[in-house]
Amino acid sequence: MKTGMITFLMSTFALISQAQNDSDLLRGNWNIKAPSAPYGYQEGKISFHQTEDKLTADVSLTYANFQLDQLKKESFGYSCSEYIDGSTVYIKFFITEKNGKKELKAVAEADGQVIDVQLTRTNKQ
């Protein structure tokens, strides 16, 4: 029983630590480029913020400004959905590792179209 409880606590701590590391990676300001997105949605900025246990983001595109306040932790990174100009857009932020360094990529899906989103850090908060 004691060994099981210690194992459970260590596993929980490891998961919390990983989630914290992932949100640390995202936190800050990023440039957005999505060449295959509709005109006016191809470039912009996103700023991720951590408050208490909640990760949020402010998005500024040419034709839209909105906040992502329902970012959900997933095995691959984070996901959310947002209603933009009459369509629900599903966004997935993928945290990958390349040459020992973590990177952030994203994909947006709307009306059957999948759009690759390039994210480039401008500064970290």
JOHUMO-V184086 format. One record per residue. N is the residue number from 1. SS is DSSP state (H for helix, E for strand, L for the rest). NEAR is the number of other ideal C-beta (glycine too) atoms within 8 Angstrom. D_CENTER is the distance of its C-alpha to the mean C-alpha in Angstrom with 1 decimal. Layout:
n = <N/N>
ss = <SS/SS>
near = <NEAR/NEAR>
d_center = <D_CENTER/D_CENTER>
//
This chain:
n = <1/2/3/4/5/6/7/8/9/10/11/12/13/14/15/16/17/18/19/20/21/22/23/24/25/26/27/28/29/30/31/32/33/34/35/36/37/38/39/40/41/42/43/44/45/46/47/48/49/50/51/52/53/54/55/56/57/58/59/60/61/62/63/64/65/66/67/68/69/70/71/72/73/74/75/76/77/78/79/80/81/82/83/84/85/86/87/88/89/90/91/92/93/94/95/96/97/98/99/100/101/102/103/104/105/106/107/108/109/110/111/112/113/114/115/116/117/118/119/120/121/122/123/124/125>
ss = <L/H/H/H/H/H/H/H/H/H/H/H/H/H/H/H/H/H/H/H/H/H/H/H/H/H/L/E/E/E/E/E/E/L/L/L/L/L/L/L/L/L/E/E/E/E/E/E/E/E/E/L/L/E/E/E/E/E/E/E/E/L/L/L/E/E/E/E/L/L/L/E/E/L/L/L/E/E/E/E/E/E/E/E/L/L/E/E/E/E/E/E/E/E/E/E/E/E/L/L/E/E/E/E/E/E/E/E/E/E/L/L/E/E/E/E/E/E/E/E/E/E/E/L/L>
near = <4/5/6/7/8/8/8/8/8/8/8/8/8/8/8/8/8/8/9/8/8/12/11/8/9/13/11/11/10/13/9/13/9/13/5/6/9/5/4/8/11/10/8/10/10/12/9/13/10/9/5/4/2/8/12/11/12/11/13/7/11/8/6/10/6/8/7/12/6/6/13/7/7/8/2/6/10/13/11/10/9/9/7/9/5/4/8/7/11/10/14/12/12/10/13/8/7/6/3/4/6/7/8/14/11/11/11/12/11/11/4/4/7/6/11/9/13/8/11/7/9/8/6/6/7>
d_center = <38.0/37.4/35.8/33.6/32.4/31.7/29.7/27.7/27.0/26.0/23.6/22.0/21.8/20.2/17.4/16.8/17.0/14.5/11.9/13.0/12.8/9.1/8.3/11.0/9.5/6.6/9.3/11.3/11.9/10.9/13.0/12.1/14.6/15.1/18.8/19.3/17.9/20.7/22.5/21.0/17.4/17.4/16.5/15.0/12.9/9.7/10.1/8.0/10.7/11.8/14.9/16.7/14.7/12.1/8.7/8.8/8.2/11.3/11.4/14.8/16.2/19.9/20.6/18.0/16.5/14.4/12.3/9.3/10.9/10.4/7.0/8.5/8.6/9.7/11.9/9.8/6.5/4.7/6.2/8.1/11.1/12.9/16.5/17.2/20.8/22.2/19.5/16.7/13.7/11.4/7.9/6.4/3.9/6.9/8.2/11.8/14.9/17.6/20.8/19.7/16.8/13.1/11.2/7.8/8.3/7.3/9.8/11.0/14.0/16.7/20.5/20.6/19.1/16.2/14.8/13.3/11.2/11.9/10.1/12.7/12.7/15.5/15.8/14.5/15.3>
//
